[in-house]
Amino acid sequence: MTGQQGHEATHATSHDNRRQVLYWRLLARLFDPEEQATLESASLAVVEDIGLPPALLDPQASVDSVVQRHPALAAAFDGLMVPDEDTAHDAGGDSRDRAAEVRRAALVSKVLLNVFHQGRGAVTAGQLSRWQSDAGWLERALGCTPGELRGGRAARPGVSPAGTGGGGRTPGLGRLIPEIGPALGSIEADLVGRMRLREVLADPKLAGQLTPSMSLIEQLLRDKDNLSGVALANAKALIRRFVDEVAEVLRTQVEKSGVGALDRSVPPKRVFRNLDLDRTIWKNLTNWSPEEERLYVDRLFYRHTARKTTPQRLVVVVDQSGSMVDSMVNCTILASIFAGLPKVDVHLIAYDTQALDLTPWVHDPFETLLRTNLGGGTDGTVAMALAQPKIAEPRNTAVVWISDFYEWQSEPLFESMAAIHRSGAKFIPVGSVTSSGRASVNPWFRERFKDQGTPVLSGHIRKLVHELKTFLT
């Protein structure tokens, strides 16, 4: 080994040791409430030596506050935990690569510690808000948009979900992300549960610090009958804000492609935006004058934009028991969006041990959600009693049934569902309509749906949007 090689090997060992110190401190902080003085002092020396601010080691400092003081770090968190495909298979790497890994370890440790170490005891509105912000930074580090893993509220329309080949994410990260979403949702739900929500809602200043999320909306919907006055008004404002934000994302997904085939029996509108320039030039090529080098156009051609649509009926049945709250929120909003499309007749039914026909309010998801009563048991037969009379023209009807299908009357419910399928209606069983796509579906129902040719649709809400758009086209 030459002197240069020995020098590089020493540097590589030094970088590896520094990185290990930072990760050992992270693990110690996550699993032991007692501060390890040796690891703290060693980590501080590492952070200062690589030119990062000591605030990264302060568990009380949010990522927002660190970035506010050191703006250059903002870009460093974006895609921080997305493996670099150019170097992912390089087991060695030069000294600069190893130094970069030490820097990465410091930043990763900060965001992971802030998100996953939340201690115990009561939670304030400010603490919840800071955690939501830090969770957003973790999502950015994973190559997502803030809110994408926790509920899709702020996710960019058109961004490929993890593991599907979009966004340059590697397969390994694609397998990891579906597990992180539910974990973040669980932490957020715990924080909301530890917060004195009624007291917070009664104070407009504290309520203003809350950022609506699926966990918070669930608590508000469960507790809405116990609220009044200022607290109820603040709760409704948060619900409406969340509904509007989710609706914006879902509406973009629904409107990406038109509904129905082009209707060529309807003459195209003769307006500039419909002008088919390529066809116009092609059809007028016989009018080309070589002497003048000019094309004379005696006829314009326009694109057809009118679409054939037939009245379609969607009957959406949603299990509103406790395990299906996010599906209830998402599908209520989704139903209202489809109800706004031309010649689409949407009916919405929610159920637990009782069923409620929410069709009169289907155009307003906010009002619909205020009429739900989340929780309780599950009896799909009561919902079926409301759904069956709505199937007047089976071949022109789709029944979307969203549930985990843990029923206490399994045989009678499945037989009635099979009868809908045999009638010619399109029956779509859905196990979840979430952003994480994680759901537990009763295996008994799953196998029988598969055998009859209507497998349970589980996964991202975009899958349901695609199914419904296919039916309407």
C-alpha positions in Angstrom: 0.0 0.0 0.0 1.4 3.4 -1.0 1.5 6.4 1.3 -1.3 8.0 -0.6 -3.5 4.9 -0.4 -2.8 4.6 3.4 -3.8 8.3 3.8 -7.1 7.7 1.9 -7.8 4.5 3.9 -7.3 6.5 7.2 -9.7 9.2 5.9 -12.3 6.6 4.9 -12.1 5.0 8.4 -12.5 8.4 10.0 -15.6 9.2 7.9 -17.1 5.8 8.7 -16.6 6.3 12.4 -18.2 9.8 12.3 -21.2 8.4 10.5 -21.6 5.6 13.0 -21.4 8.1 15.9 -24.3 10.1 14.5 -26.4 7.0 13.9 -25.6 5.5 17.3 -26.8 8.8 18.9 -30.0 8.6 16.8 -30.7 5.1 18.1 -29.9 6.0 21.7 -32.2 9.0 21.5 -35.1 7.0 20.0 -34.9 4.1 22.5 -33.5 5.6 25.7 -34.9 8.7 27.3 -31.6 9.3 29.2 -29.2 11.4 27.3 -25.8 9.7 26.6 -23.2 12.4 27.3 -20.4 10.7 25.4 -22.5 10.3 22.2 -23.8 13.9 22.5 -20.3 15.4 22.8 -18.9 13.2 20.0 -21.8 14.1 17.7 -21.4 17.8 18.4 -17.7 17.5 17.4 -18.6 15.7 14.2 -21.3 18.2 13.2 -19.1 21.2 13.9 -16.2 19.6 12.1 -18.2 19.1 8.9 -19.5 22.7 8.9 -23.1 22.0 9.9 -25.0 24.0 12.6 -25.1 22.5 16.1 -28.9 23.2 16.1 -29.3 20.0 14.1 -28.6 18.2 17.4 -31.2 20.2 19.4 -34.3 17.9 19.8 -36.4 21.0 20.6 -35.6 22.7 17.3 -37.9 22.0 14.4 -36.5 21.5 11.0 -38.3 24.7 10.0 -36.4 26.7 12.6 -33.1 25.2 11.5 -33.8 26.0 7.8 -35.0 29.5 8.7 -31.6 30.2 10.3 -29.6 28.4 7.6 -31.6 28.7 4.3 -29.0 26.8 2.3 -30.0 23.6 4.1 -33.5 23.6 2.7 -32.4 22.1 -0.6 -30.3 19.5 1.2 -33.4 17.8 2.7 -35.1 17.4 -0.7 -34.6 13.7 -1.8 -32.2 13.3 1.0 -33.2 9.6 1.6 -33.6 8.7 -2.0 -30.6 6.6 -3.0 -28.4 7.9 -5.7 -28.6 5.3 -8.5 -25.2 6.4 -9.8 -23.5 5.5 -6.6 -25.9 3.0 -4.9 -23.9 0.0 -6.1 -20.5 1.5 -5.4 -19.4 -0.3 -2.2 -16.3 1.8 -1.9 -16.5 5.4 -3.0 -13.8 8.0 -2.7 -13.2 10.3 0.3 -15.6 13.0 -1.0 -18.4 10.4 -1.2 -17.8 9.2 2.3 -17.7 12.8 3.6 -21.0 13.4 1.9 -22.4 10.4 3.7 -21.4 11.9 7.0 -23.3 15.0 6.1 -26.3 13.0 5.0 -26.2 11.0 8.3 -26.4 14.3 10.3 -29.4 15.6 8.3 -31.2 12.2 8.2 -30.7 11.8 12.0 -32.3 15.2 12.6 -35.5 14.6 10.6 -35.9 11.0 11.9 -35.5 12.0 15.5 -37.9 14.9 15.2 -40.6 12.8 13.6 -40.3 9.5 15.5 -39.4 10.6 19.0 -42.4 12.3 20.6 -42.3 11.3 24.2 -45.4 11.2 26.4 -47.8 13.5 28.1 -50.2 16.2 26.9 -49.6 17.8 23.4 -50.2 21.4 22.5 -51.5 22.8 19.2 -48.1 24.2 18.6 -46.4 20.9 19.2 -48.8 19.2 16.8 -48.2 21.9 14.2 -44.4 21.5 14.5 -44.6 17.7 14.2 -46.7 18.0 11.0 -44.1 20.3 9.6 -41.3 18.0 10.5 -43.2 15.1 9.0 -43.5 17.1 5.8 -39.7 17.5 5.7 -39.4 13.7 6.1 -41.8 13.2 3.2 -39.6 15.6 1.1 -36.5 13.6 2.1 -38.2 10.5 0.8 -38.9 12.1 -2.6 -42.6 12.9 -1.8 -44.5 16.1 -1.3 -45.6 17.2 2.2 -48.8 15.3 3.1 -48.5 12.7 0.4 -47.7 9.8 2.7 -50.1 10.8 5.5 -53.2 11.3 3.4 -52.5 12.8 0.0 -53.8 16.2 1.1 -50.9 18.2 -0.5 -49.7 15.6 -3.0 -48.9 16.7 -6.5 -51.4 15.3 -9.0 -49.6 13.1 -11.5 -46.7 12.2 -9.2 -46.1 8.4 -9.5 -46.6 6.6 -6.3 -43.6 5.0 -4.7 -42.4 1.8 -6.2 -44.1 2.3 -9.6 -41.2 3.7 -11.4 -42.0 7.3 -11.0 -39.8 10.0 -9.5 -36.6 8.1 -9.9 -37.2 6.2 -6.8 -35.5 2.9 -6.4 -37.4 -0.4 -5.9 -36.0 -0.7 -2.3 -37.4 2.7 -1.4 -40.7 1.8 -3.1 -41.1 -1.1 -0.7 -40.3 1.1 2.3 -42.6 4.0 1.6 -45.9 2.1 2.0 -44.9 1.2 5.5 -43.9 4.7 6.5 -47.3 6.3 5.5 -49.3 4.3 8.1 -46.6 4.8 10.7 -46.7 8.5 10.3 -50.5 8.4 10.4 -50.3 6.4 13.7 -48.0 8.9 15.3 -50.1 11.8 14.2 -53.3 10.1 15.6 -51.5 9.6 18.9 -50.5 13.2 19.1 -54.0 14.4 18.3 -55.4 12.0 20.9 -53.1 13.4 23.6 -54.1 17.0 22.8 -57.0 18.6 24.7 -58.7 19.2 21.5 -61.9 20.8 22.9 -59.9 23.4 24.8 -57.8 24.1 21.7 -60.9 24.6 19.5 -62.4 27.0 22.0 -59.4 29.3 21.7 -59.3 30.9 18.2 -55.6 31.6 18.5 -54.7 28.0 19.4 -57.2 26.6 16.8 -55.5 28.7 14.2 -52.2 26.8 14.8 -53.8 23.5 13.8 -53.1 22.1 10.3 -56.0 19.9 9.2 -55.0 16.2 8.6 -56.8 12.9 8.4 -56.2 12.1 12.0 -57.4 15.5 13.2 -60.5 15.4 10.9 -61.4 11.9 12.3 -61.3 13.3 15.9 -63.4 16.3 14.9 -66.0 14.2 13.2 -66.2 11.8 16.1 -66.5 14.7 18.6 -68.6 17.1 16.6 -71.8 16.4 18.6 -70.1 17.5 21.8 -68.9 20.8 20.5 -70.8 24.1 20.4 -70.2 27.8 19.9 -66.7 28.9 19.0 -65.3 25.4 19.3 -67.8 24.0 16.8 -67.2 26.9 14.4 -63.5 26.3 14.5 -64.0 22.6 14.0 -66.2 23.2 10.9 -63.6 25.6 9.5 -60.9 23.0 9.8 -63.1 20.3 8.2 -64.0 22.5 5.3 -60.4 23.5 4.8 -59.3 19.9 4.7 -62.2 19.0 2.3 -61.3 21.8 -0.1 -57.6 20.8 -0.2 -58.3 17.1 -0.8 -61.0 18.0 -3.4 -58.4 20.0 -5.3 -56.1 17.0 -5.6 -58.8 14.5 -6.5 -60.6 16.8 -9.0 -57.3 17.2 -10.9 -57.0 13.4 -11.1 -60.6 13.0 -12.3 -60.4 15.7 -14.9 -57.1 14.5 -16.4 -59.0 12.7 -19.2 -62.4 13.4 -20.7 -65.4 11.2 -20.1 -66.9 9.5 -23.2 -65.7 9.0 -26.8 -65.6 11.7 -29.3 -69.0 12.3 -30.9 -68.3 13.0 -34.6 -72.0 13.5 -35.4 -71.7 16.9 -33.7 -70.0 19.5 -36.0 -66.8 20.9 -34.4 -66.9 24.4 -33.1 -65.2 26.7 -35.6 -63.0 28.5 -33.0 -59.2 29.0 -33.1 -58.4 26.6 -30.2 -60.1 23.7 -32.2 -58.2 24.4 -35.4 -56.4 21.3 -36.7 -53.4 23.0 -38.3 -51.7 19.8 -39.6 -54.8 18.5 -41.3 -55.6 22.0 -42.7 -52.1 22.2 -44.3 -52.2 18.6 -45.6 -55.7 19.1 -47.3 -54.6 22.3 -48.9 -51.2 21.2 -50.3 -52.7 21.2 -53.9 -53.0 24.9 -53.5 -49.2 25.4 -53.1 -47.8 28.0 -55.5 -44.1 27.2 -56.2 -43.6 30.6 -58.0 -44.9 32.6 -55.1 -43.8 30.1 -52.4 -47.1 30.5 -50.8 -49.9 28.1 -49.7 -53.4 29.3 -50.4 -55.9 27.9 -47.9 -59.5 27.7 -49.1 -60.8 25.4 -46.4 -60.1 25.1 -42.6 -60.4 21.9 -40.6 -61.3 21.8 -37.0 -61.0 19.1 -34.3 -64.1 17.4 -32.8 -64.3 18.0 -29.1 -67.9 17.0 -28.3 -68.1 13.6 -26.6 -70.7 10.9 -26.5 -72.0 10.4 -23.0 -74.9 8.3 -21.8 -76.4 8.8 -18.4 -74.5 6.6 -15.9 -75.5 5.8 -12.3 -72.9 5.4 -9.6 -74.0 3.9 -6.3 -71.2 4.4 -3.7 -71.6 2.5 -0.4 -69.0 3.4 2.3 -68.4 1.6 5.5 -68.1 4.4 8.1 -66.9 2.2 11.0 -63.8 3.3 12.8 -61.3 1.4 10.6 -62.5 3.0 7.4 -62.5 6.7 8.4 -60.0 7.8 5.7 -62.0 6.0 3.0 -65.2 7.7 4.2 -63.6 11.1 3.9 -61.9 10.5 0.5 -64.9 8.8 -1.0 -67.4 11.4 0.1 -65.3 14.0 -1.7 -64.7 11.8 -4.7 -68.5 11.1 -5.0 -69.2 14.9 -5.0 -66.7 15.4 -7.8 -68.2 12.7 -10.0 -71.7 14.0 -9.2 -70.5 17.3 -10.8 -69.8 15.6 -14.1 -72.5 15.9 -16.9 -75.0 13.0 -17.1 -73.6 11.2 -14.1 -76.1 10.3 -11.4 -74.4 9.6 -8.1 -75.9 8.1 -5.0 -74.0 7.9 -1.7 -74.8 5.5 1.2 -72.9 5.3 4.5 -73.3 2.5 7.0 -72.1 0.9 10.2 -74.9 -1.0 12.0 -77.3 1.5 10.5 -77.4 2.9 7.0 -77.8 6.5 5.9 -78.7 7.8 2.4 -76.5 10.8 1.9 -77.5 11.4 -1.7 -79.3 14.7 -1.1 -76.0 16.2 0.1 -73.7 14.4 -2.3 -72.7 17.6 -4.1 -71.4 19.1 -0.9 -68.9 16.8 0.9 -68.6 19.2 3.8 -72.3 18.9 4.6 -72.2 15.2 3.9 -69.4 14.5 6.4 -71.2 16.5 9.1 -74.0 14.1 8.8 -71.9 10.9 9.3 -71.5 9.1 12.6 -68.1 7.4 12.5 -67.6 4.3 14.5 -69.6 1.3 15.7 -70.0 -2.1 14.3 -70.6 -3.2 10.7 -73.7 -4.6 9.1 -73.7 -4.3 5.3 -77.1 -5.8 4.9 -78.8 -2.6 6.0 -76.8 -0.7 3.4 -77.8 -3.3 0.8 -81.4 -2.6 1.5 -80.9 1.0 0.5 -78.6 0.2 -2.5 -80.6 -2.4 -4.3 -83.6 -0.2 -5.2 -81.2 2.3 -6.8 -80.2 -0.2 -9.5 -82.9 0.5 -12.0 -80.8 -0.2 -15.2 -78.1 -2.7 -14.2 -76.0 -2.4 -17.3 -75.9 1.3 -16.8 -75.0 1.2 -13.1 -71.8 0.8 -11.1 -71.9 -0.1 -7.5 -68.7 0.8 -5.6 -68.6 -0.9 -2.1 -65.9 0.4 0.2 -65.2 -1.7 3.3 -62.8 -4.0 5.0 -65.7 -6.6 4.8 -65.5 -7.8 8.3 -69.2 -8.5 8.6 -71.3 -10.4 11.1 -73.7 -11.5 8.3 -71.2 -12.6 5.7 -73.2 -15.2 3.6 -76.4 -13.1 3.1 -74.4 -10.0 2.2 -72.1 -11.7 -0.3 -75.1 -13.4 -2.0 -76.8 -10.0 -2.5 -73.5 -8.6 -3.9 -73.2 -11.6 -6.3 -76.8 -11.0 -7.4 -75.8 -7.4 -8.4 -72.9 -8.8 -10.4 -75.1 -11.4 -12.2 -77.6 -8.7 -13.0 -75.1 -7.0 -15.3 -74.3 -4.1 -13.1 -70.6 -3.3 -12.6 -69.7 -4.3 -9.0 -66.5 -2.8 -7.6 -65.5 -4.0 -4.1 -62.8 -1.7 -2.6 -60.7 -2.5 0.4 -59.3 0.9 0.9 -59.3 4.4 -0.6 -56.3 5.9 1.0 -53.0 7.5 0.0 -50.9 4.8 1.7 -53.0 2.0 0.1 -52.7 -0.1 3.2 -55.8 -2.0 4.3 -56.8 -5.3 5.9 -59.6 -7.1 4.0 -61.5 -10.1 5.3 -59.9 -13.1 3.5 -63.3 -14.9 3.2 -64.7 -12.0 1.1 -61.5 -11.5 -0.8 -61.4 -15.1 -2.1 -65.1 -15.1 -3.1 -64.8 -11.8 -4.9 -61.8 -13.1 -6.8 -63.7 -16.3 -7.8 -66.6 -14.4 -9.2 -64.3 -12.1 -11.3 -64.6 -9.0 -9.2 -61.3 -8.9 -7.2 -61.1 -6.5 -4.3 -59.5 -3.2 -5.4 -57.1 -2.1 -2.7 -54.5 0.6 -3.0 -54.2 4.2 -3.9 -57.3 6.3 -4.5 -56.0 6.8 -8.1 -56.9 3.1 -8.8 -60.6 3.8 -8.0 -60.5 7.0 -10.1 -59.2 4.9 -13.0 -61.9 2.2 -12.6 -64.7 4.8 -12.5 -63.4 6.7 -15.5 -63.2 3.4 -17.4 -66.8 2.7 -16.6 -67.9 6.2 -17.7 -65.9 6.1 -20.9 
